[in-house]
Amino acid sequence: MSGNLADFGGNRPQNYDSGLGPIIFAGYAADIAQRIASHAPSRVLETASGTGIVTRALRDALPARTELTATDLNVDMLEVARTKFRSNEQVAFQPADATALPFPDASFDAVICQFGVMLFADKDKSYREVRRVLAPGGRYMFSVWDAHRYNPFGRIAHEVIGSFFPADPPKFCELPFSYNLIDPIKESLIAAGLDGIEISVVRQHRSVVDFSSFARGLVFGSRVFDQIHQLGSVEPTQIQEAVATAMRQEFGGEPGVMSIQAIVFDAQKT
């Protein structure tokens, strides 16, 4: 997987979870959890589960008897996820690479991945792995961010952070929004042996009451922090406040309302 995501440690999982989770992830987590629950799967795998935002929504949406396994390449992210569950809730956490899943063939009725596929170095291999671990008739649901023009928060973060380093702007804030062309993704799924593909463009709106907190999540809760640190010369807190100021200007102060847009893919193994 790309970007050495296994090293995503320190306080970044907490900043990611608290700064970004409630604003850009939780609403889509509820949406995809309800989508998969409508198919009543008995065994569910989540890949790239991060800090358990979708995992929590899945556990709430699925019957208690449903087996739920949450995986991520990063152990620190999984430790944050564990804190969201009681000891008697049926959730198994396991470090795993989504491109080399440590499960037997046909182990699951459904596989979920929210905003993770864009970061996989070998996306086609990840699709083949999903098909392998799905039982016949099983479903794969995953979401990706649409382009910057539909997600102005990502554009603003990318532009503002880059303005501090004009000779060598950090690229991470482009990456999550760079895998959104529907037809090529659909063709990759078909090539992996998945079909019955349904695609939904899901637009949501968010009220942001504290842009400084949100900007902290964007700067301190993502891999862009490493790029800023490596480039040096500018304090990340200075960049955080510049991002927050730009967002206040774009979205009309606090609370401000911004639109976000994702694409949800639903494929089957027949």
Contacts in CASP RR format, 6 or more apart in sequence:
PFRMAT RR
TARGET T0000
AUTHOR 0000-0000-0000
METHOD contacts of the structure
MODEL  1
MSGNLADFGGNRPQNYDSGLGPIIFAGYAADIAQRIASHAPSRVLETASG
TGIVTRALRDALPARTELTATDLNVDMLEVARTKFRSNEQVAFQPADATA
LPFPDASFDAVICQFGVMLFADKDKSYREVRRVLAPGGRYMFSVWDAHRY
NPFGRIAHEVIGSFFPADPPKFCELPFSYNLIDPIKESLIAAGLDGIEIS
VVRQHRSVVDFSSFARGLVFGSRVFDQIHQLGSVEPTQIQEAVATAMRQE
FGGEPGVMSIQAIVFDAQKT
1 73 0 8 1.000
1 97 0 8 1.000
1 98 0 8 1.000
1 99 0 8 1.000
1 119 0 8 1.000
1 120 0 8 1.000
1 121 0 8 1.000
2 119 0 8 1.000
2 120 0 8 1.000
2 121 0 8 1.000
2 175 0 8 1.000
3 119 0 8 1.000
3 121 0 8 1.000
3 223 0 8 1.000
5 73 0 8 1.000
5 74 0 8 1.000
5 119 0 8 1.000
5 223 0 8 1.000
6 73 0 8 1.000
6 74 0 8 1.000
6 75 0 8 1.000
7 74 0 8 1.000
8 74 0 8 1.000
8 76 0 8 1.000
8 77 0 8 1.000
8 223 0 8 1.000
9 74 0 8 1.000
9 76 0 8 1.000
9 77 0 8 1.000
10 76 0 8 1.000
11 220 0 8 1.000
11 221 0 8 1.000
12 76 0 8 1.000
12 220 0 8 1.000
12 221 0 8 1.000
12 222 0 8 1.000
12 225 0 8 1.000
13 50 0 8 1.000
13 51 0 8 1.000
13 74 0 8 1.000
13 76 0 8 1.000
13 77 0 8 1.000
13 79 0 8 1.000
13 80 0 8 1.000
13 221 0 8 1.000
14 80 0 8 1.000
15 216 0 8 1.000
15 217 0 8 1.000
15 220 0 8 1.000
15 221 0 8 1.000
16 50 0 8 1.000
16 51 0 8 1.000
16 77 0 8 1.000
16 217 0 8 1.000
16 221 0 8 1.000
16 222 0 8 1.000
17 51 0 8 1.000
17 53 0 8 1.000
17 80 0 8 1.000
18 213 0 8 1.000
18 217 0 8 1.000
19 213 0 8 1.000
19 214 0 8 1.000
19 216 0 8 1.000
19 217 0 8 1.000
19 221 0 8 1.000
20 214 0 8 1.000
20 217 0 8 1.000
20 218 0 8 1.000
20 221 0 8 1.000
20 222 0 8 1.000
21 51 0 8 1.000
21 53 0 8 1.000
23 206 0 8 1.000
23 208 0 8 1.000
23 214 0 8 1.000
24 153 0 8 1.000
24 206 0 8 1.000
24 260 0 8 1.000
25 53 0 8 1.000
25 54 0 8 1.000
25 114 0 8 1.000
25 115 0 8 1.000
26 53 0 8 1.000
26 57 0 8 1.000
27 204 0 8 1.000
28 114 0 8 1.000
28 115 0 8 1.000
28 143 0 8 1.000
28 202 0 8 1.000
28 204 0 8 1.000
28 262 0 8 1.000
29 53 0 8 1.000
29 54 0 8 1.000
29 56 0 8 1.000
29 57 0 8 1.000
29 114 0 8 1.000
30 57 0 8 1.000
30 61 0 8 1.000
31 202 0 8 1.000
31 264 0 8 1.000
32 54 0 8 1.000
32 57 0 8 1.000
32 112 0 8 1.000
32 114 0 8 1.000
32 141 0 8 1.000
32 143 0 8 1.000
32 264 0 8 1.000
33 54 0 8 1.000
33 57 0 8 1.000
33 58 0 8 1.000
33 60 0 8 1.000
33 61 0 8 1.000
33 62 0 8 1.000
34 61 0 8 1.000
35 141 0 8 1.000
35 264 0 8 1.000
35 266 0 8 1.000
36 44 0 8 1.000
36 58 0 8 1.000
36 61 0 8 1.000
36 62 0 8 1.000
36 110 0 8 1.000
36 112 0 8 1.000
36 139 0 8 1.000
36 141 0 8 1.000
37 58 0 8 1.000
37 61 0 8 1.000
37 62 0 8 1.000
39 109 0 8 1.000
39 110 0 8 1.000
39 139 0 8 1.000
40 63 0 8 1.000
41 62 0 8 1.000
41 66 0 8 1.000
41 108 0 8 1.000
41 109 0 8 1.000
41 110 0 8 1.000
41 138 0 8 1.000
41 139 0 8 1.000
42 65 0 8 1.000
42 66 0 8 1.000
42 67 0 8 1.000
42 109 0 8 1.000
43 66 0 8 1.000
43 67 0 8 1.000
43 69 0 8 1.000
43 107 0 8 1.000
43 108 0 8 1.000
43 109 0 8 1.000
43 110 0 8 1.000
43 135 0 8 1.000
44 58 0 8 1.000
44 62 0 8 1.000
44 66 0 8 1.000
44 67 0 8 1.000
44 68 0 8 1.000
44 69 0 8 1.000
44 108 0 8 1.000
44 109 0 8 1.000
44 110 0 8 1.000
44 111 0 8 1.000
44 112 0 8 1.000
45 69 0 8 1.000
45 71 0 8 1.000
45 101 0 8 1.000
45 103 0 8 1.000
45 107 0 8 1.000
45 108 0 8 1.000
45 110 0 8 1.000
45 111 0 8 1.000
45 112 0 8 1.000
45 133 0 8 1.000
46 54 0 8 1.000
46 55 0 8 1.000
46 58 0 8 1.000
46 68 0 8 1.000
46 69 0 8 1.000
46 70 0 8 1.000
46 71 0 8 1.000
46 111 0 8 1.000
46 112 0 8 1.000
46 113 0 8 1.000
47 71 0 8 1.000
47 72 0 8 1.000
47 96 0 8 1.000
47 98 0 8 1.000
47 101 0 8 1.000
47 111 0 8 1.000
47 112 0 8 1.000
47 113 0 8 1.000
47 116 0 8 1.000
47 126 0 8 1.000
47 130 0 8 1.000
48 71 0 8 1.000
48 72 0 8 1.000
48 73 0 8 1.000
48 98 0 8 1.000
48 113 0 8 1.000
48 114 0 8 1.000
48 115 0 8 1.000
48 116 0 8 1.000
48 117 0 8 1.000
48 119 0 8 1.000
48 120 0 8 1.000
49 55 0 8 1.000
49 70 0 8 1.000
49 71 0 8 1.000
49 72 0 8 1.000
49 77 0 8 1.000
49 78 0 8 1.000
49 81 0 8 1.000
50 72 0 8 1.000
50 74 0 8 1.000
50 77 0 8 1.000
50 78 0 8 1.000
50 80 0 8 1.000
50 81 0 8 1.000
51 77 0 8 1.000
51 80 0 8 1.000
51 81 0 8 1.000
51 84 0 8 1.000
52 70 0 8 1.000
52 77 0 8 1.000
52 80 0 8 1.000
52 81 0 8 1.000
52 84 0 8 1.000
53 114 0 8 1.000
54 112 0 8 1.000
54 114 0 8 1.000
55 68 0 8 1.000
55 70 0 8 1.000
55 81 0 8 1.000
55 84 0 8 1.000
55 85 0 8 1.000
55 91 0 8 1.000
56 84 0 8 1.000
56 85 0 8 1.000
58 68 0 8 1.000
58 112 0 8 1.000
59 68 0 8 1.000
59 85 0 8 1.000
59 89 0 8 1.000
59 90 0 8 1.000
59 91 0 8 1.000
62 68 0 8 1.000
64 89 0 8 1.000
64 90 0 8 1.000
65 90 0 8 1.000
66 90 0 8 1.000
67 90 0 8 1.000
67 92 0 8 1.000
68 90 0 8 1.000
68 91 0 8 1.000
68 92 0 8 1.000
69 91 0 8 1.000
69 92 0 8 1.000
69 93 0 8 1.000
69 94 0 8 1.000
69 108 0 8 1.000
70 78 0 8 1.000
70 81 0 8 1.000
70 91 0 8 1.000
70 92 0 8 1.000
70 93 0 8 1.000
70 94 0 8 1.000
71 93 0 8 1.000
71 94 0 8 1.000
71 95 0 8 1.000
71 96 0 8 1.000
71 98 0 8 1.000
71 101 0 8 1.000
72 78 0 8 1.000
72 81 0 8 1.000
72 95 0 8 1.000
72 96 0 8 1.000
73 95 0 8 1.000
73 96 0 8 1.000
73 97 0 8 1.000
73 98 0 8 1.000
74 95 0 8 1.000
75 95 0 8 1.000
78 93 0 8 1.000
78 94 0 8 1.000
78 95 0 8 1.000
81 93 0 8 1.000
82 93 0 8 1.000
85 91 0 8 1.000
94 102 0 8 1.000
96 102 0 8 1.000
98 113 0 8 1.000
98 116 0 8 1.000
98 120 0 8 1.000
98 126 0 8 1.000
98 129 0 8 1.000
99 120 0 8 1.000
99 121 0 8 1.000
99 122 0 8 1.000
99 125 0 8 1.000
99 126 0 8 1.000
99 129 0 8 1.000
100 125 0 8 1.000
100 129 0 8 1.000
101 129 0 8 1.000
101 130 0 8 1.000
101 132 0 8 1.000
101 133 0 8 1.000
103 133 0 8 1.000
104 133 0 8 1.000
105 132 0 8 1.000
105 133 0 8 1.000
106 133 0 8 1.000
106 134 0 8 1.000
106 135 0 8 1.000
106 136 0 8 1.000
107 133 0 8 1.000
107 135 0 8 1.000
108 133 0 8 1.000
108 134 0 8 1.000
108 135 0 8 1.000
108 138 0 8 1.000
109 134 0 8 1.000
109 135 0 8 1.000
109 137 0 8 1.000
109 138 0 8 1.000
109 139 0 8 1.000
110 134 0 8 1.000
110 138 0 8 1.000
110 139 0 8 1.000
110 140 0 8 1.000
110 141 0 8 1.000
111 130 0 8 1.000
111 133 0 8 1.000
111 134 0 8 1.000
111 139 0 8 1.000
111 140 0 8 1.000
111 141 0 8 1.000
112 140 0 8 1.000
112 141 0 8 1.000
112 142 0 8 1.000
113 140 0 8 1.000
113 141 0 8 1.000
113 142 0 8 1.000
113 143 0 8 1.000
114 142 0 8 1.000
114 143 0 8 1.000
115 143 0 8 1.000
115 144 0 8 1.000
115 145 0 8 1.000
115 176 0 8 1.000
115 262 0 8 1.000
116 142 0 8 1.000
116 144 0 8 1.000
117 123 0 8 1.000
117 126 0 8 1.000
117 142 0 8 1.000
117 144 0 8 1.000
117 179 0 8 1.000
118 144 0 8 1.000
118 145 0 8 1.000
118 175 0 8 1.000
118 176 0 8 1.000
118 177 0 8 1.000
118 178 0 8 1.000
118 179 0 8 1.000
119 175 0 8 1.000
119 176 0 8 1.000
120 126 0 8 1.000
123 179 0 8 1.000
123 188 0 8 1.000
124 188 0 8 1.000
124 191 0 8 1.000
124 192 0 8 1.000
127 140 0 8 1.000
127 188 0 8 1.000
127 189 0 8 1.000
127 191 0 8 1.000
127 192 0 8 1.000
127 193 0 8 1.000
127 194 0 8 1.000
128 192 0 8 1.000
128 193 0 8 1.000
130 140 0 8 1.000
130 192 0 8 1.000
130 194 0 8 1.000
131 140 0 8 1.000
131 192 0 8 1.000
131 193 0 8 1.000
131 194 0 8 1.000
131 269 0 8 1.000
134 140 0 8 1.000
134 269 0 8 1.000
135 269 0 8 1.000
136 269 0 8 1.000
136 270 0 8 1.000
137 268 0 8 1.000
137 269 0 8 1.000
137 270 0 8 1.000
138 268 0 8 1.000
138 269 0 8 1.000
139 266 0 8 1.000
139 267 0 8 1.000
139 268 0 8 1.000
139 269 0 8 1.000
140 189 0 8 1.000
140 194 0 8 1.000
140 265 0 8 1.000
140 266 0 8 1.000
140 267 0 8 1.000
140 268 0 8 1.000
140 269 0 8 1.000
141 264 0 8 1.000
141 265 0 8 1.000
141 266 0 8 1.000
141 267 0 8 1.000
142 264 0 8 1.000
142 265 0 8 1.000
143 202 0 8 1.000
143 262 0 8 1.000
143 263 0 8 1.000
143 264 0 8 1.000
143 265 0 8 1.000
144 179 0 8 1.000
144 180 0 8 1.000
144 185 0 8 1.000
144 262 0 8 1.000
144 263 0 8 1.000
144 265 0 8 1.000
145 151 0 8 1.000
145 176 0 8 1.000
145 177 0 8 1.000
145 180 0 8 1.000
145 261 0 8 1.000
145 262 0 8 1.000
145 263 0 8 1.000
146 177 0 8 1.000
146 180 0 8 1.000
146 201 0 8 1.000
146 261 0 8 1.000
146 262 0 8 1.000
146 263 0 8 1.000
147 177 0 8 1.000
147 180 0 8 1.000
148 154 0 8 1.000
148 155 0 8 1.000
148 158 0 8 1.000
148 174 0 8 1.000
148 177 0 8 1.000
149 155 0 8 1.000
150 203 0 8 1.000
150 259 0 8 1.000
150 260 0 8 1.000
150 261 0 8 1.000
151 177 0 8 1.000
151 259 0 8 1.000
151 260 0 8 1.000
151 261 0 8 1.000
152 250 0 8 1.000
152 251 0 8 1.000
152 258 0 8 1.000
152 259 0 8 1.000
153 214 0 8 1.000
153 218 0 8 1.000
153 247 0 8 1.000
153 258 0 8 1.000
153 260 0 8 1.000
154 173 0 8 1.000
154 176 0 8 1.000
154 177 0 8 1.000
154 218 0 8 1.000
155 177 0 8 1.000
156 243 0 8 1.000
156 246 0 8 1.000
156 247 0 8 1.000
156 250 0 8 1.000
157 173 0 8 1.000
157 215 0 8 1.000
157 218 0 8 1.000
157 219 0 8 1.000
157 224 0 8 1.000
157 243 0 8 1.000
158 173 0 8 1.000
158 174 0 8 1.000
159 246 0 8 1.000
160 239 0 8 1.000
160 242 0 8 1.000
160 243 0 8 1.000
160 246 0 8 1.000
161 169 0 8 1.000
161 170 0 8 1.000
161 173 0 8 1.000
161 219 0 8 1.000
161 224 0 8 1.000
161 228 0 8 1.000
161 239 0 8 1.000
161 243 0 8 1.000
162 169 0 8 1.000
162 170 0 8 1.000
163 169 0 8 1.000
163 242 0 8 1.000
164 228 0 8 1.000
164 234 0 8 1.000
164 238 0 8 1.000
164 239 0 8 1.000
164 242 0 8 1.000
165 228 0 8 1.000
165 231 0 8 1.000
165 234 0 8 1.000
168 231 0 8 1.000
170 224 0 8 1.000
170 227 0 8 1.000
170 228 0 8 1.000
170 231 0 8 1.000
171 227 0 8 1.000
172 222 0 8 1.000
172 223 0 8 1.000
172 224 0 8 1.000
172 227 0 8 1.000
173 218 0 8 1.000
173 222 0 8 1.000
173 224 0 8 1.000
179 185 0 8 1.000
180 263 0 8 1.000
182 199 0 8 1.000
182 263 0 8 1.000
185 265 0 8 1.000
186 197 0 8 1.000
186 199 0 8 1.000
186 265 0 8 1.000
189 195 0 8 1.000
189 197 0 8 1.000
189 265 0 8 1.000
189 267 0 8 1.000
190 197 0 8 1.000
193 269 0 8 1.000
194 267 0 8 1.000
194 268 0 8 1.000
194 269 0 8 1.000
195 267 0 8 1.000
195 268 0 8 1.000
195 270 0 8 1.000
196 267 0 8 1.000
196 268 0 8 1.000
196 270 0 8 1.000
197 265 0 8 1.000
197 266 0 8 1.000
197 267 0 8 1.000
197 268 0 8 1.000
198 265 0 8 1.000
198 266 0 8 1.000
198 267 0 8 1.000
199 263 0 8 1.000
199 264 0 8 1.000
199 265 0 8 1.000
199 266 0 8 1.000
200 263 0 8 1.000
200 264 0 8 1.000
200 266 0 8 1.000
201 261 0 8 1.000
201 262 0 8 1.000
201 263 0 8 1.000
201 264 0 8 1.000
202 261 0 8 1.000
202 262 0 8 1.000
202 263 0 8 1.000
202 264 0 8 1.000
203 259 0 8 1.000
203 260 0 8 1.000
203 261 0 8 1.000
204 259 0 8 1.000
204 260 0 8 1.000
204 261 0 8 1.000
204 262 0 8 1.000
205 257 0 8 1.000
205 258 0 8 1.000
205 259 0 8 1.000
205 260 0 8 1.000
206 257 0 8 1.000
206 258 0 8 1.000
206 259 0 8 1.000
206 260 0 8 1.000
207 255 0 8 1.000
207 256 0 8 1.000
207 257 0 8 1.000
208 214 0 8 1.000
208 247 0 8 1.000
208 251 0 8 1.000
208 254 0 8 1.000
208 255 0 8 1.000
208 256 0 8 1.000
208 257 0 8 1.000
208 258 0 8 1.000
209 254 0 8 1.000
209 255 0 8 1.000
209 256 0 8 1.000
210 254 0 8 1.000
211 243 0 8 1.000
211 244 0 8 1.000
211 245 0 8 1.000
211 247 0 8 1.000
211 248 0 8 1.000
211 251 0 8 1.000
211 253 0 8 1.000
211 254 0 8 1.000
211 256 0 8 1.000
212 240 0 8 1.000
212 241 0 8 1.000
212 244 0 8 1.000
214 244 0 8 1.000
214 247 0 8 1.000
215 240 0 8 1.000
215 241 0 8 1.000
215 243 0 8 1.000
215 244 0 8 1.000
215 247 0 8 1.000
216 240 0 8 1.000
218 224 0 8 1.000
218 240 0 8 1.000
218 243 0 8 1.000
219 225 0 8 1.000
219 228 0 8 1.000
219 236 0 8 1.000
219 239 0 8 1.000
219 240 0 8 1.000
219 243 0 8 1.000
220 236 0 8 1.000
220 240 0 8 1.000
225 236 0 8 1.000
228 234 0 8 1.000
228 236 0 8 1.000
228 239 0 8 1.000
229 236 0 8 1.000
247 258 0 8 1.000
248 254 0 8 1.000
248 256 0 8 1.000
250 258 0 8 1.000
251 257 0 8 1.000
251 258 0 8 1.000
END
